[in-house]
Amino acid sequence: MKLDAKERMVLLQFVCSFAWTDLRVQQEERDLVMRICGRLGLTNAELQQVELWLLRPPAADDLDPTQIPRAHRQLFLQAAEATVKADGRVVPAERDQLAVFRELLAD
């Protein structure tokens, strides 16, 4: 599936927000985010924005799962799941946030 520049950044914004769910970005989560960036072929400016999101979480007000196009919802969900599992443990807050995300994408 091909994402345009805006869609790539929305995906990474969600991925970074999931990395912050337990209030700390683990190295494994950071590594996963950077691998996703590499696969998506981000520009330097886009990569800098993602690096900022890894230092400070994206604003929650900027994240609206209901605005994700239906065609991309499975991809976003898979990326979120991979992010919460990246460090080898899923804490209750991550499990809960993922469940809410899954429910919102099911509409």
C-alpha positions, 0 to 999 in steps of 0.5 A: 500500500502506497501512502502519500507524504501526509499519510506517512506522517499521520501513521508515524504520529500514531506510531510515536504516540503508541511508543509513549503510552507507558510514558517512556520510549524504549530503545526497541520502540525507537528502533522500530520507528526508525525502521518504519521511517526507512521503509517509508523513505522519509525526507530529512525534514520528515525524519526530524519531525519523527525524531522530535515525536520520539523526544516528546509525544505528539499532541493528543489533540492532533490524533483522530483515528476516525480520520484514518482512511478505511483503506489504511486502517489495517496498516495503522493497526498493525503498526500500532500493535508492532510498536506496543510489542516492540520491547517484549512486554505489553503493559496494561495502558498499552493494551487498553490504548490498543483496544480503544484504537482497534475499536475506533478503527472498526467503525 
